[in-house]
Amino acid sequence: MRKNSKLVDLMFKKAEKLFPAFKLPIAWVKLNNENMAEWRNGFVDGFGEYHLISINFKIHENEKDLFDTICHELIHAWQFENGIETNHGIEFCTWVLMLKNQGINASSPDCHVKTLRKAHRRLTKKSK
């Protein structure tokens, strides 16, 4: 898959619509290490404060995989903005389950079955 900045910009715009409005702008850059993606909270430089998401284009096999990863990193941005620890705990897994209902796999190997069950119970209670 050939990745280009226009495609990634469109994916970010589409993914951001799945979340409540972010307070800080989202920026992305290409990543050239062994990680699939990285998110940095409240990154500050000459452009002000923003979320910086770095993506390794070499690792992602197709557009869906890339979009799923973008959604995964946006969960961390949402956690940060809402004062929630940025990990793969119950809040993260709750988002994973909500996105899964829309065909998005934003999961992580750290999302243990036990935590996913707790998140599922939480979502079930909210819908009643």
C-alpha positions in Angstrom: 0.0 0.0 0.0 1.4 3.4 -0.9 0.8 5.9 1.8 0.7 9.6 1.2 0.0 12.6 3.3 -3.4 13.3 1.7 -4.6 9.8 2.5 -3.4 10.0 6.1 -5.0 13.5 6.5 -8.3 12.1 5.3 -8.0 9.1 7.7 -7.4 11.5 10.6 -10.4 13.6 9.8 -12.6 10.6 9.5 -11.2 9.1 12.8 -11.5 12.4 14.7 -15.3 12.4 14.0 -15.6 9.2 16.1 -14.6 11.1 19.2 -16.0 14.1 21.2 -14.3 17.3 20.0 -10.6 17.5 21.0 -9.4 20.6 22.8 -6.0 20.4 21.3 -5.2 20.1 17.6 -3.9 16.7 16.3 -0.7 16.6 14.3 1.0 13.6 12.8 4.5 12.7 11.4 6.2 9.7 9.9 7.9 7.4 12.4 11.1 5.6 11.4 11.7 3.3 14.3 10.4 -0.2 15.1 7.2 0.9 16.7 3.9 0.9 14.8 2.8 4.3 16.2 3.4 6.6 19.1 1.4 9.3 20.7 2.8 12.2 22.7 0.5 14.2 25.0 0.3 18.0 25.0 3.4 18.3 22.7 4.6 21.9 22.9 6.9 23.7 20.5 6.9 26.9 18.4 3.4 26.0 17.1 1.8 25.8 20.5 0.4 22.8 22.3 -1.0 19.8 20.4 -1.2 16.0 20.2 1.6 14.5 18.2 0.9 11.1 16.6 3.8 9.4 14.9 3.1 6.6 12.4 5.4 4.0 10.9 4.2 3.5 7.3 6.5 0.5 6.7 4.7 -1.7 9.2 1.0 -1.1 8.3 -0.1 -3.6 5.6 -3.2 -1.8 4.4 -5.5 1.2 4.8 -7.7 -0.5 7.4 -4.8 -1.4 9.6 -3.5 2.2 9.4 -6.9 3.6 10.2 -7.3 1.2 13.2 -3.9 2.4 14.5 -4.9 6.0 14.1 -8.0 5.3 16.2 -5.9 3.6 18.8 -3.7 6.6 19.2 -6.7 9.0 19.3 -8.0 7.0 22.3 -4.8 8.0 24.1 -5.3 11.6 23.1 -8.9 11.5 24.4 -7.7 9.9 27.7 -5.1 12.7 28.2 -7.7 15.4 27.5 -10.1 13.9 30.0 -7.5 13.5 32.8 -7.5 9.7 32.5 -4.3 7.7 32.8 -3.1 7.0 29.2 -2.8 3.2 29.4 -4.7 0.2 28.0 -6.9 -0.1 31.1 -10.7 -0.1 31.4 -11.3 3.4 29.8 -9.2 2.4 26.8 -10.9 -1.0 26.5 -14.3 0.7 26.7 -13.4 2.8 23.6 -12.0 -0.4 21.9 -15.4 -2.1 22.3 -17.4 1.0 21.2 -15.2 1.3 18.1 -15.4 -2.5 17.4 -19.1 -2.1 16.9 -18.2 0.1 14.0 -15.8 -2.4 12.5 -12.7 -0.7 13.9 -10.0 -2.8 15.6 -8.2 -0.3 17.9 -7.2 -3.0 20.4 -3.9 -3.6 21.9 -2.2 -6.8 23.2 -2.4 -5.2 26.6 -6.3 -5.3 26.5 -6.6 -8.4 28.6 -9.8 -10.4 28.4 -10.6 -9.5 32.1 -10.4 -5.8 31.4 -12.5 -6.2 28.2 -15.2 -8.0 30.2 -15.3 -5.1 32.8 -15.5 -2.6 29.9 -18.4 -4.7 28.4 -20.3 -4.7 31.7 -19.8 -0.9 31.9 -21.2 -0.4 28.4 -24.1 -2.7 29.1 -25.0 -0.8 32.2 -24.9 2.6 30.3 -27.2 1.3 27.6 -30.0 0.3 30.1 
